[in-house]
């Protein structure tokens, strides 16, 4: 976690040559499309996300 503002959290990860960031809403439930978008921004596949 990099930072938090209101109900959203900012995450970042480095893949060696660049840094990817994703803004994630802090709600009990996240819509499927929102989760897919977050995973795409983070450069994660659904399987990689499940392994976290």
Biopython code that builds the backbone (N, CA, C, O; Angstrom):
import numpy as np
from Bio.PDB.StructureBuilder import StructureBuilder

atoms = [
    (1, "UNK", "N", (0.852, -1.168, 0.000)),
    (1, "UNK", "CA", (0.000, 0.000, 0.000)),
    (1, "UNK", "C", (0.898, 1.230, 0.000)),
    (1, "UNK", "O", (1.821, 1.346, 0.806)),
    (2, "UNK", "N", (0.609, 2.136, -0.914)),
    (2, "UNK", "CA", (1.390, 3.359, -1.029)),
    (2, "UNK", "C", (0.730, 4.484, -0.250)),
    (2, "UNK", "O", (1.389, 5.192, 0.511)),
    (3, "UNK", "N", (-0.573, 4.647, -0.442)),
    (3, "UNK", "CA", (-1.288, 5.708, 0.262)),
    (3, "UNK", "C", (-2.780, 5.410, 0.287)),
    (3, "UNK", "O", (-3.268, 4.506, -0.391)),
    (4, "UNK", "N", (-3.486, 6.196, 1.088)),
    (4, "UNK", "CA", (-4.942, 6.066, 1.177)),
    (4, "UNK", "C", (-5.536, 7.460, 1.225)),
    (4, "UNK", "O", (-5.030, 8.345, 1.915)),
    (5, "UNK", "N", (-6.617, 7.641, 0.483)),
    (5, "UNK", "CA", (-7.331, 8.908, 0.511)),
    (5, "UNK", "C", (-8.813, 8.588, 0.499)),
    (5, "UNK", "O", (-9.338, 8.070, -0.487)),
    (6, "UNK", "N", (-9.483, 8.897, 1.595)),
    (6, "UNK", "CA", (-10.900, 8.591, 1.690)),
    (6, "UNK", "C", (-11.124, 7.098, 1.653)),
    (6, "UNK", "O", (-10.524, 6.355, 2.430)),
    (7, "UNK", "N", (-11.987, 6.652, 0.749)),
    (7, "UNK", "CA", (-12.329, 5.228, 0.681)),
    (7, "UNK", "C", (-11.552, 4.484, -0.405)),
    (7, "UNK", "O", (-11.965, 3.403, -0.823)),
    (8, "UNK", "N", (-10.436, 5.046, -0.865)),
    (8, "UNK", "CA", (-9.632, 4.399, -1.900)),
    (8, "UNK", "C", (-8.190, 4.233, -1.422)),
    (8, "UNK", "O", (-7.656, 5.079, -0.705)),
    (9, "UNK", "N", (-7.571, 3.120, -1.835)),
    (9, "UNK", "CA", (-6.190, 2.814, -1.467)),
    (9, "UNK", "C", (-5.368, 2.706, -2.746)),
    (9, "UNK", "O", (-5.838, 2.179, -3.754)),
    (10, "UNK", "N", (-4.153, 3.203, -2.695)),
    (10, "UNK", "CA", (-3.253, 3.144, -3.846)),
    (10, "UNK", "C", (-2.172, 2.105, -3.566)),
    (10, "UNK", "O", (-1.465, 2.187, -2.561)),
    (11, "UNK", "N", (-2.049, 1.125, -4.465)),
    (11, "UNK", "CA", (-1.032, 0.088, -4.375)),
    (11, "UNK", "C", (-0.053, 0.261, -5.526)),
    (11, "UNK", "O", (-0.423, 0.754, -6.592)),
    (12, "UNK", "N", (1.186, -0.140, -5.317)),
    (12, "UNK", "CA", (2.189, -0.078, -6.378)),
    (12, "UNK", "C", (3.058, -1.321, -6.310)),
    (12, "UNK", "O", (3.295, -1.880, -5.240)),
    (13, "UNK", "N", (3.529, -1.743, -7.485)),
    (13, "UNK", "CA", (4.484, -2.851, -7.533)),
    (13, "UNK", "C", (5.424, -2.621, -8.704)),
    (13, "UNK", "O", (5.035, -2.064, -9.731)),
    (14, "UNK", "N", (6.648, -3.051, -8.540)),
    (14, "UNK", "CA", (7.660, -2.905, -9.573)),
    (14, "UNK", "C", (7.815, -4.232, -10.305)),
    (14, "UNK", "O", (7.872, -5.295, -9.687)),
    (15, "UNK", "N", (7.880, -4.153, -11.628)),
    (15, "UNK", "CA", (8.111, -5.372, -12.405)),
    (15, "UNK", "C", (9.533, -5.385, -12.967)),
    (15, "UNK", "O", (9.823, -6.095, -13.930)),
    (16, "UNK", "N", (10.401, -4.604, -12.363)),
    (16, "UNK", "CA", (11.794, -4.556, -12.788)),
    (16, "UNK", "C", (12.118, -3.326, -13.605)),
    (16, "UNK", "O", (13.066, -2.606, -13.288)),
    (17, "UNK", "N", (11.343, -3.068, -14.658)),
    (17, "UNK", "CA", (11.627, -1.933, -15.526)),
    (17, "UNK", "C", (10.659, -0.773, -15.330)),
    (17, "UNK", "O", (10.932, 0.343, -15.773)),
    (18, "UNK", "N", (9.541, -1.023, -14.678)),
    (18, "UNK", "CA", (8.574, 0.050, -14.443)),
    (18, "UNK", "C", (7.791, -0.224, -13.160)),
    (18, "UNK", "O", (7.845, -1.318, -12.599)),
    (19, "UNK", "N", (7.076, 0.784, -12.721)),
    (19, "UNK", "CA", (6.241, 0.649, -11.532)),
    (19, "UNK", "C", (4.784, 0.728, -11.962)),
    (19, "UNK", "O", (4.387, 1.660, -12.663)),
    (20, "UNK", "N", (3.996, -0.238, -11.546)),
    (20, "UNK", "CA", (2.561, -0.257, -11.849)),
    (20, "UNK", "C", (1.804, 0.149, -10.597)),
    (20, "UNK", "O", (2.121, -0.301, -9.495)),
    (21, "UNK", "N", (0.802, 1.001, -10.772)),
    (21, "UNK", "CA", (-0.028, 1.399, -9.640)),
    (21, "UNK", "C", (-1.477, 1.041, -9.929)),
    (21, "UNK", "O", (-1.901, 0.985, -11.084)),
    (22, "UNK", "N", (-2.215, 0.805, -8.878)),
    (22, "UNK", "CA", (-3.641, 0.515, -9.000)),
    (22, "UNK", "C", (-4.359, 1.190, -7.841)),
    (22, "UNK", "O", (-3.916, 1.120, -6.695)),
    (23, "UNK", "N", (-5.461, 1.839, -8.148)),
    (23, "UNK", "CA", (-6.307, 2.458, -7.139)),
    (23, "UNK", "C", (-7.440, 1.479, -6.851)),
    (23, "UNK", "O", (-8.142, 1.048, -7.766)),
    (24, "UNK", "N", (-7.616, 1.132, -5.581)),
    (24, "UNK", "CA", (-8.598, 0.124, -5.193)),
    (24, "UNK", "C", (-9.585, 0.729, -4.205)),
    (24, "UNK", "O", (-9.177, 1.268, -3.176)),
    (25, "UNK", "N", (-10.891, 0.645, -4.507)),
    (25, "UNK", "CA", (-11.879, 1.137, -3.548)),
    (25, "UNK", "C", (-11.940, 0.225, -2.326)),
    (25, "UNK", "O", (-11.858, -0.997, -2.452)),
    (26, "UNK", "N", (-12.083, 0.818, -1.156)),
    (26, "UNK", "CA", (-12.182, 0.031, 0.087)),
    (26, "UNK", "C", (-13.646, -0.139, 0.441)),
    (26, "UNK", "O", (-14.186, 0.580, 1.282)),
    (27, "UNK", "N", (-14.272, -1.088, -0.205)),
    (27, "UNK", "CA", (-15.673, -1.414, 0.059)),
    (27, "UNK", "C", (-15.752, -2.902, 0.366)),
    (27, "UNK", "O", (-14.844, -3.657, 0.021)),
    (28, "UNK", "N", (-16.823, -3.323, 1.007)),
    (28, "UNK", "CA", (-16.995, -4.753, 1.297)),
    (28, "UNK", "C", (-17.045, -5.565, 0.010)),
    (28, "UNK", "O", (-16.459, -6.645, -0.068)),
    (29, "UNK", "N", (-17.733, -5.058, -0.987)),
    (29, "UNK", "CA", (-17.850, -5.757, -2.271)),
    (29, "UNK", "C", (-17.410, -4.830, -3.393)),
    (29, "UNK", "O", (-17.692, -3.632, -3.385)),
    (30, "UNK", "N", (-16.711, -5.416, -4.359)),
    (30, "UNK", "CA", (-16.269, -4.676, -5.535)),
    (30, "UNK", "C", (-16.902, -5.337, -6.748)),
    (30, "UNK", "O", (-16.895, -6.562, -6.867)),
    (31, "UNK", "N", (-17.447, -4.531, -7.643)),
    (31, "UNK", "CA", (-18.074, -5.061, -8.854)),
    (31, "UNK", "C", (-17.046, -5.852, -9.674)),
    (31, "UNK", "O", (-15.858, -5.529, -9.668)),
    (32, "UNK", "N", (-17.507, -6.872, -10.367)),
    (32, "UNK", "CA", (-16.631, -7.742, -11.155)),
    (32, "UNK", "C", (-15.823, -6.934, -12.164)),
    (32, "UNK", "O", (-14.616, -7.138, -12.293)),
    (33, "UNK", "N", (-16.468, -6.029, -12.873)),
    (33, "UNK", "CA", (-15.767, -5.215, -13.870)),
    (33, "UNK", "C", (-14.700, -4.333, -13.241)),
    (33, "UNK", "O", (-13.637, -4.129, -13.827)),
    (34, "UNK", "N", (-14.978, -3.811, -12.053)),
    (34, "UNK", "CA", (-14.001, -2.989, -11.338)),
    (34, "UNK", "C", (-12.798, -3.832, -10.947)),
    (34, "UNK", "O", (-11.658, -3.393, -11.098)),
    (35, "UNK", "N", (-13.040, -5.039, -10.446)),
    (35, "UNK", "CA", (-11.940, -5.927, -10.072)),
    (35, "UNK", "C", (-11.102, -6.296, -11.287)),
    (35, "UNK", "O", (-9.874, -6.316, -11.204)),
    (36, "UNK", "N", (-11.736, -6.586, -12.401)),
    (36, "UNK", "CA", (-10.991, -6.910, -13.631)),
    (36, "UNK", "C", (-10.105, -5.739, -14.052)),
    (36, "UNK", "O", (-8.957, -5.930, -14.453)),
    (37, "UNK", "N", (-10.649, -4.529, -13.957)),
    (37, "UNK", "CA", (-9.886, -3.341, -14.318)),
    (37, "UNK", "C", (-8.685, -3.155, -13.394)),
    (37, "UNK", "O", (-7.592, -2.824, -13.852)),
    (38, "UNK", "N", (-8.887, -3.367, -12.104)),
    (38, "UNK", "CA", (-7.793, -3.250, -11.134)),
    (38, "UNK", "C", (-6.706, -4.274, -11.444)),
    (38, "UNK", "O", (-5.520, -3.942, -11.430)),
    (39, "UNK", "N", (-7.099, -5.513, -11.721)),
    (39, "UNK", "CA", (-6.122, -6.554, -12.047)),
    (39, "UNK", "C", (-5.355, -6.209, -13.315)),
    (39, "UNK", "O", (-4.143, -6.408, -13.384)),
    (40, "UNK", "N", (-6.054, -5.695, -14.315)),
    (40, "UNK", "CA", (-5.409, -5.311, -15.573)),
    (40, "UNK", "C", (-4.385, -4.198, -15.312)),
    (40, "UNK", "O", (-3.269, -4.251, -15.827)),
    (41, "UNK", "N", (-4.766, -3.190, -14.512)),
    (41, "UNK", "CA", (-3.856, -2.091, -14.187)),
    (41, "UNK", "C", (-2.631, -2.589, -13.429)),
    (41, "UNK", "O", (-1.523, -2.089, -13.624)),
    (42, "UNK", "N", (-2.841, -3.577, -12.563)),
    (42, "UNK", "CA", (-1.746, -4.113, -11.750)),
    (42, "UNK", "C", (-0.894, -5.121, -12.511)),
    (42, "UNK", "O", (0.158, -5.536, -12.025)),
    (43, "UNK", "N", (-1.339, -5.517, -13.695)),
    (43, "UNK", "CA", (-0.597, -6.491, -14.485)),
    (43, "UNK", "C", (-0.710, -7.899, -13.935)),
    (43, "UNK", "O", (0.204, -8.707, -14.099)),
    (44, "UNK", "N", (-1.826, -8.202, -13.282)),
    (44, "UNK", "CA", (-2.054, -9.522, -12.695)),
    (44, "UNK", "C", (-3.130, -10.274, -13.461)),
    (44, "UNK", "O", (-4.093, -9.681, -13.947)),
    (45, "UNK", "N", (-2.958, -11.575, -13.560)),
    (45, "UNK", "CA", (-4.022, -12.423, -14.088)),
    (45, "UNK", "C", (-4.917, -12.825, -12.916)),
    (45, "UNK", "O", (-4.499, -12.726, -11.763)),
    (46, "UNK", "N", (-6.134, -13.273, -13.193)),
    (46, "UNK", "CA", (-6.988, -13.747, -12.098)),
    (46, "UNK", "C", (-6.336, -14.872, -11.289)),
    (46, "UNK", "O", (-6.511, -14.934, -10.072)),
    (47, "UNK", "N", (-5.588, -15.759, -11.945)),
    (47, "UNK", "CA", (-4.906, -16.843, -11.228)),
    (47, "UNK", "C", (-3.823, -16.299, -10.296)),
    (47, "UNK", "O", (-3.679, -16.773, -9.169)),
    (48, "UNK", "N", (-3.061, -15.305, -10.763)),
    (48, "UNK", "CA", (-2.038, -14.697, -9.910)),
    (48, "UNK", "C", (-2.680, -14.019, -8.704)),
    (48, "UNK", "O", (-2.146, -14.073, -7.597)),
    (49, "UNK", "N", (-3.820, -13.387, -8.922)),
    (49, "UNK", "CA", (-4.543, -12.739, -7.830)),
    (49, "UNK", "C", (-4.998, -13.777, -6.807)),
    (49, "UNK", "O", (-4.885, -13.553, -5.602)),
    (50, "UNK", "N", (-5.507, -14.902, -7.279)),
    (50, "UNK", "CA", (-5.954, -15.972, -6.376)),
    (50, "UNK", "C", (-4.810, -16.519, -5.530)),
    (50, "UNK", "O", (-5.021, -16.948, -4.396)),
    (51, "UNK", "N", (-3.593, -16.503, -6.084)),
    (51, "UNK", "CA", (-2.430, -17.033, -5.368)),
    (51, "UNK", "C", (-1.893, -16.079, -4.300)),
    (51, "UNK", "O", (-1.054, -16.471, -3.489)),
    (52, "UNK", "N", (-2.361, -14.848, -4.292)),
    (52, "UNK", "CA", (-1.862, -13.876, -3.297)),
    (52, "UNK", "C", (-2.294, -14.227, -1.903)),
    (52, "UNK", "O", (-1.961, -13.516, -0.956)),
]
sb = StructureBuilder()
sb.init_structure("model")
sb.init_model(0)
sb.init_chain("A")
sb.init_seg("    ")
for serial, (resi, resn, name, xyz) in enumerate(atoms, 1):
    if name == "N":
        sb.init_residue(resn, " ", resi, " ")
    sb.init_atom(name, np.array(xyz, "f"), 0.0, 1.0, " ", f" {name:<3s}", serial, name[0])
structure = sb.get_structure()
